[in-house]
Amino acid sequence: MTHCATPSEKDLLGSRRATGLLWIGPWVLIIISAGSGNLVRTLVWTFGFTVMGAACLINARRCGRLHCFYTGPLFLMAALSSLLYGLGILPLGRHGWNWILDIAAVGAVLACGVMEKLSGKYAGSSKPGA
């Protein structure tokens, strides 16, 4: 008889190493580079948000982690915005970097904190927190 992994067993967020490499590390790099010049910020933010966005989409597919369905596209949009703003293509004004960071951070907090409290951890879960 084979063991079918539960959603929580497939969840990359259940692994400290994966969480550190795929989410905490990129966030740290993004925050550290926030005071850097345009080129560094463009490269680091585009890379960091891409890593987090791809990891979220993979995790959503693997285990159905509810917030990953939202943060994946959000982080990929932040990556694209970082690239286009850094190249001078996306006109976000003087505070464009702040807009990108603030929207990504607030969106992630809302998805991770609020959404999962109201709807549960995994897609199709019957109760919040499950």
N, C-alpha and C positions, 0 to 999 in steps of 0.2 A: 504494500500500500504506500503510495507516495504522499508526501506532505505538501499541501497547498499553502503557500505563504499567505498570511493575512495582509491586509493593506499596511498595517503598522510595521510588519516585518520587511516589506518592500520599500518603505519610506526612507529616502535618503537622509531626511532630517533626523532619523533615528541613529545615524552614525555621526559621532563627534568629528571624525576625520573628514567625512564628506561635507558636513555642515561648515567646518572650518575652511576647507578648500574652495567650496562652491558658493558660499554666501558670506561668511564672516570675513574671510580674506579679501574678496573684492570690495566689500563695504569699507574695510580699513584702508585699502589702497585709494579708493575714491575720496574718502575723508582726508587722508594725508595729502593727496595731490590737489585738494581744493584751493590751496593758495599758490599753486604753481602757475607757470606760464601757459599760454593757450595751447601750444603743441603738446606739452606733457599732459595737460588735462584732457585734451582731445583723445590722445592715445589711451591713457589709463581709464578714463570713464567709458569710452567705447568698448574697450576690452572687458572691464569689470561688469558693466551692465549686460554685455553679451553673454558672459559666463553665467551670471545669475539667471538671466532670462532663459537660456538654453537648459540650465539645470532644473529650473522650475517646470518647464514644459516636459522634460524627461520624467520628472517626479510625478507630475500630474498623470502622465500616461502609465507609469509604473504602478502607482498605488492609489491614484484618485484623490491626492491631497487637495482639498477644496481651494485653498487660497492660491495654490500654484497655477490653477487655471486662469487666474487674474494677474498674479504677479509676473508670470512668464511673459505675456504680451506687454505688460507695463514696462518691465525692464528692457525688453527688446526695443520698445519705442524710445526709452530713455537713451539706449545705446545709439540708435539712429539719430535722435535729436542731438546727442553729444557730438557725433561725427559731423552732421550738417552744420550745427552752430559753430563748431571749432573750425570748419573750413570756410565759414562766412557765408554759407548758402541759406541758412535758416535765420531770419531776422527776429531775434528775440529781445533785442535791445541790450542795454548795458548790463542788466541783471539776468541775462539768459542762463548762465551757469547756475545761479540760485534757483531759478524757475525749474530747471531740470532736476536738480537735487531735491528740492522741496516736494515736487510732485511725486517723484519716485519714492521718497521716504514716507510721505503721508499716505500714499497709496498702499505701500507695503504694510505699514502699521494698521491701516484700516482692514486690509485683506487678512492679515495674519491674526490680528487681535480681535477685532469686532466680528468679522464674518464667521470665523470658526466658533466663536462663543455663541453666536445665534443659530448657526446651521450645522455645526459638527465639523470634525476634522476631515472626514473623507466624503467624497461624493456618494450620495445614496445612504449615508449614515442616518439612522433613525432618530438620533438624539444629539443635542449639542455636546461637544466635547468628545464624542465617540469617533 
